Amino acid sequence: MLLPDEDPVVAEHVALAAAKAARFDFPREWPDVFERVLGGLQAAAGSPAEAQYLLCLNHLLKELASKRLASDKQQFRAVAGGLLQPVLGMWKHAHEAACGRGGGATGAGVGGGGGPVRENRPTRATD
């Protein structure tokens, strides 16, 4: 689907163009857009093209999430739910590689520190 390009401006515009096309063509004319992007992303794992596929996936999700019709929102929810596991698996693999851990997940949470997980809630001043 995408041709890897060294120029980040060109890569950004290719991703934006694909997202705009998908807004009008998904799902009737381009039902496999997410499968194509995920396939390219998995094939490009560890290469410079990986960032371009992630950029394209980001723009696709943002564009389709902004549709307002109830049927479009329902289709987006179905697609987004199916993307969670593959993208999460890729993220875990990249995170483990970046942290220098091989093998499976450690169960230590997102931060890997094993400490308690804190919620990021704004604090309120008490009088």
ROTOR-281865 format. One record per residue (C-alpha): residue number from 1; y, x, z. Coordinates in steps of 0.001 Angstrom, whole numbers, plus 524288, in hexadecimal, padded with zeros to 5 digits. Each point is the difference from the previous one (the first is absolute). Example, Ala and Ser with C-alpha at 12.3 -4.5 7.8 and 13.67 -1.06 7.14 Angstrom:
// ROTOR-281865
<1, <7EE6C, 8300C, 81E78>>
<2, <80D70, 8055A, 7FD6C>>
This chain:
// ROTOR-281865
<1, <80000, 80000, 80000>>
<2, <809EA, 80A2C, 803F7>>
<3, <80226, 80D19, 7F9F2>>
<4, <80282, 80A5C, 80A47>>
<5, <80DBC, 80518, 7FEA3>>
<6, <80608, 80B92, 806E7>>
<7, <80D91, 7FA06, 8001E>>
<8, <801A1, 7F73D, 80C0F>>
<9, <80A7F, 7F7DB, 7F94B>>
<10, <7F6E6, 7FCC6, 7F4B9>>
<11, <7F4E3, 7FD22, 80984>>
<12, <808DE, 7F6C8, 8079D>>
<13, <803EF, 7F8B1, 7F3B8>>
<14, <7F1FB, 7FEF2, 7FB24>>
<15, <7FC28, 7FA23, 80D1F>>
<16, <80B76, 7F687, 7FFAF>>
<17, <7FCEA, 7FBE4, 7F20F>>
<18, <7F1BB, 7FDAB, 80374>>
<19, <80412, 7F7DB, 80BBA>>
<20, <80968, 7F7BA, 7F7ED>>
<21, <7F596, 7FDD6, 7F5A2>>
<22, <7F61E, 7FC34, 80A74>>
<23, <80992, 7F63D, 805C3>>
<24, <7FF22, 7F80F, 7F377>>
<25, <7F245, 8038D, 7FB4B>>
<26, <7F810, 7FFA7, 80C9A>>
<27, <7F63F, 7F977, 8010F>>
<28, <7FF17, 7F8FB, 7F2E7>>
<29, <8027F, 80B06, 7F660>>
<30, <7FD41, 80BC1, 808B1>>
<31, <7F5D5, 7FBE0, 80A13>>
<32, <7FAE6, 80DC0, 8027B>>
<33, <80CEF, 806B8, 802C8>>
<34, <7FC67, 8036C, 80E02>>
<35, <7F25C, 80494, 7FC4D>>
<36, <80601, 80900, 7F5D0>>
<37, <809E8, 805A4, 8097D>>
<38, <7F5C6, 801C5, 80AB3>>
<39, <7F6AC, 80647, 7F640>>
<40, <80A8D, 80967, 7FBAE>>
<41, <803A5, 802B1, 80E10>>
<42, <7F208, 8032C, 803BA>>
<43, <7FE3D, 80886, 7F3E6>>
<44, <80CAF, 80731, 802DD>>
<45, <7FCE6, 80285, 80E56>>
<46, <80559, 80D36, 803FA>>
<47, <807A5, 8020A, 7F372>>
<48, <80E9D, 7FE99, 7FD79>>
<49, <7FD41, 7F33D, 7F8BA>>
<50, <7FB6B, 7F9D5, 80CC3>>
<51, <80E0D, 7FE62, 8048F>>
<52, <80376, 7F939, 7F339>>
<53, <7F4F8, 7F637, 80188>>
<54, <8042E, 7FD72, 80E03>>
<55, <80DDF, 7FDFB, 7FB3F>>
<56, <7FB2F, 7F670, 7F5CA>>
<57, <7F7D0, 7F8B3, 80A08>>
<58, <80BCC, 7FF3E, 808F6>>
<59, <808A1, 7FA40, 7F55E>>
<60, <7F560, 7F686, 7FBC0>>
<61, <7FE40, 7FAEB, 80DC2>>
<62, <80E9B, 7FEC5, 80252>>
<63, <80232, 7F8FA, 7F329>>
<64, <7F4F1, 7F65A, 801BE>>
<65, <8034A, 7FDA0, 80E48>>
<66, <80D79, 7FB6D, 7FBF3>>
<67, <7FAE1, 7F4AC, 7F7CE>>
<68, <80388, 7F2E5, 805FE>>
<69, <7F6B2, 7F5C7, 7FA9B>>
<70, <7F540, 7FBBE, 8094B>>
<71, <7F55A, 802D7, 7F5FC>>
<72, <8057B, 80DAB, 7FDC8>>
<73, <8005E, 80290, 80EA2>>
<74, <7F1F6, 7FB6C, 8015E>>
<75, <7FBA4, 80928, 7F51C>>
<76, <80770, 80B35, 80634>>
<77, <7F97B, 7FDB2, 80D2E>>
<78, <7F2A2, 80051, 7F982>>
<79, <8030B, 80CA3, 7F8D2>>
<80, <80666, 8068E, 80BB1>>
<81, <7F450, 7FCEB, 80891>>
<82, <7F700, 8068B, 7F635>>
<83, <80876, 80C2E, 7FF66>>
<84, <7FFF1, 802B6, 80E88>>
<85, <7F29E, 8065B, 80134>>
<86, <800DD, 80929, 7F422>>
<87, <80DC8, 8046A, 80356>>
<88, <7FCAB, 8019D, 80E64>>
<89, <7F439, 80849, 7FC53>>
<90, <8086E, 808BE, 7F776>>
<91, <80A2B, 80121, 80ABD>>
<92, <7F5BF, 803C5, 80A2C>>
<93, <7FA6F, 80A59, 7F6F4>>
<94, <80D80, 805A8, 7FD22>>
<95, <803BF, 7FF78, 80E62>>
<96, <7F3B1, 80720, 80429>>
<97, <8020C, 80A49, 7F58A>>
<98, <80E27, 801EE, 80415>>
<99, <7FC3A, 8013D, 80E49>>
<100, <7F54A, 809B9, 7FCDC>>
<101, <7F4FB, 7F707, 8041C>>
<102, <7F442, 7FE48, 7F779>>
<103, <7F59E, 7F5AF, 80112>>
<104, <801C5, 7F24D, 80513>>
<105, <80A57, 7F949, 807DC>>
<106, <80202, 804AC, 80DD1>>
<107, <80353, 7F2DF, 805D3>>
<108, <80C08, 805EE, 8062F>>
<109, <80971, 7F6A3, 7F980>>
<110, <80A5B, 8020E, 7F5E1>>
<111, <806A1, 80B44, 806C2>>
<112, <7F354, 806F6, 802DB>>
<113, <804AC, 8039F, 80D8E>>
<114, <7F6C3, 7F70E, 80732>>
<115, <80AAC, 7FB9B, 80947>>
<116, <80491, 7F236, 80256>>
<117, <805E7, 7F8D6, 7F48F>>
<118, <80DE2, 7FB88, 80269>>
<119, <8066D, 7F4E9, 7F8F4>>
<120, <80D32, 80284, 7F9E9>>
<121, <807A8, 7F4F6, 805FC>>
<122, <80E88, 80073, 80227>>
<123, <8035F, 80102, 80E30>>
<124, <808F8, 7F640, 8065D>>
<125, <80A1F, 803B5, 809BD>>
<126, <7FE64, 7F89D, 80CBC>>
<127, <80B91, 7FBC6, 807CB>>
